[in-house]
Amino acid sequence: SPNTQNIVVQSVKEIYNIGSPLFYISEGGIDSDRRGTGFGSQITKGLLDYGIETLGMSVIFRTNWASSMMRIAQNLGMTQIMGPKIRVEDGQIIKTEEIANFLDEVNPDRALFIKTP
């Protein structure tokens, strides 16, 4: 929603002292035959490196709390700035009661991460 977009922009500006532009990654899908092979991590790392190293921009990454992309973002050193936090138990993603700053009012399952150069 426009309200959530404004909150995200304000948070990024205040917390990270970053203006625009930002390199934005929205969740992609990985073929079921390639899941668990590291392919999703490789693709995401490539996009992250492109945004940070090639373009010199901070990177915003959007996903859903139940997606394995949450673990990928965490493993790549991204900081969660919005949405439900998770923990991993026995390989399963579990939503905790914790929230990273605020929830998206339209889709409260959405999570945003940031990584700066």
C-alpha positions as CSV (number, residue, x, y, z in Angstrom):
1,S,0.0,0.0,0.0
2,P,1.1,3.6,-0.4
3,N,1.2,4.0,3.4
4,T,3.5,1.0,3.8
5,Q,5.7,2.3,1.0
6,N,6.0,5.6,2.8
7,I,6.8,3.9,6.1
8,V,9.5,1.8,4.4
9,V,11.1,4.8,2.7
10,Q,11.1,6.8,6.0
11,S,12.6,3.8,7.9
12,V,15.3,3.3,5.4
13,K,16.2,7.0,5.4
14,E,16.1,7.3,9.2
15,I,17.7,4.0,10.3
16,Y,20.2,3.6,7.5
17,N,20.7,7.2,6.3
18,I,20.0,6.1,2.8
19,G,18.2,8.0,0.1
20,S,17.1,6.6,-3.2
21,P,17.8,5.0,-5.5
22,L,17.7,1.5,-4.1
23,F,18.2,-1.8,-6.0
24,Y,15.0,-3.8,-5.4
25,I,14.8,-7.6,-5.5
26,S,11.4,-9.3,-5.4
27,E,11.1,-13.0,-4.7
28,G,11.8,-15.3,-7.5
29,G,10.9,-19.0,-7.8
30,I,13.3,-21.9,-8.1
31,D,12.3,-25.1,-10.0
32,S,11.5,-27.9,-7.6
33,D,14.2,-30.0,-9.1
34,R,16.8,-27.4,-8.1
35,R,15.6,-26.7,-4.6
36,G,18.0,-27.5,-1.9
37,T,21.0,-27.4,-4.2
38,G,22.1,-23.8,-3.4
39,F,20.9,-22.5,-6.7
40,G,18.5,-20.0,-5.0
41,S,21.4,-18.7,-2.9
42,Q,23.7,-18.4,-5.9
43,I,21.1,-16.4,-7.9
44,T,20.2,-14.1,-4.9
45,K,23.9,-13.6,-4.1
46,G,24.6,-12.6,-7.7
47,L,21.8,-10.1,-7.7
48,L,22.9,-8.8,-4.3
49,D,26.5,-8.4,-5.5
50,Y,25.4,-6.7,-8.7
51,G,23.4,-4.1,-6.7
52,I,26.0,-3.4,-4.1
53,E,29.3,-3.9,-6.0
54,T,28.5,-3.0,-9.6
55,L,25.9,-0.3,-9.0
56,G,27.0,0.8,-5.6
57,M,23.4,0.8,-4.3
58,S,21.8,-0.5,-1.2
59,V,19.6,-3.5,-1.9
60,I,16.1,-4.1,-0.7
61,F,14.8,-7.7,-0.9
62,R,11.1,-8.7,-0.5
63,T,9.8,-12.1,0.4
64,N,7.3,-13.9,2.6
65,W,8.0,-15.2,6.1
66,A,7.3,-18.8,5.1
67,S,9.7,-18.8,2.1
68,S,13.1,-20.4,2.2
69,M,14.3,-17.0,0.8
70,M,14.1,-15.8,4.4
71,R,17.0,-18.1,5.3
72,I,18.9,-17.1,2.2
73,A,18.5,-13.4,3.0
74,Q,19.8,-14.1,6.6
75,N,22.7,-16.2,5.3
76,L,23.7,-13.5,2.9
77,G,24.0,-11.0,5.8
78,M,20.9,-9.0,5.0
79,T,19.1,-7.2,7.8
80,Q,15.3,-7.7,8.2
81,I,13.6,-4.3,8.3
82,M,9.9,-5.3,8.1
83,G,7.7,-8.3,8.8
84,P,7.4,-11.3,11.0
85,K,10.7,-12.8,12.2
86,I,11.4,-16.5,12.0
87,R,13.4,-19.3,13.6
88,V,14.5,-22.5,12.0
89,E,13.9,-25.8,13.8
90,D,14.8,-29.2,12.2
91,G,14.9,-27.5,8.8
92,Q,11.4,-26.0,9.2
93,I,10.7,-22.3,9.2
94,I,8.6,-21.2,12.2
95,K,7.1,-17.7,12.5
96,T,7.9,-16.2,15.9
97,E,5.9,-13.5,17.8
98,E,8.7,-11.0,17.0
99,I,8.3,-8.3,14.3
100,A,11.1,-6.4,12.5
101,N,9.9,-2.8,13.0
102,F,6.4,-3.1,11.5
103,L,4.1,-5.2,9.5
104,D,2.8,-4.5,6.0
105,E,-0.8,-3.5,6.4
106,V,-2.0,-5.2,3.2
107,N,0.1,-8.4,3.5
108,P,1.3,-9.0,7.1
109,D,3.2,-12.1,5.9
110,R,5.6,-9.9,3.8
111,A,9.2,-9.4,4.9
112,L,11.7,-6.9,3.7
113,F,15.5,-7.1,4.1
114,I,18.2,-4.6,3.4
115,K,21.9,-4.7,2.7
116,T,24.1,-1.7,2.3
117,P,27.4,-1.3,0.4
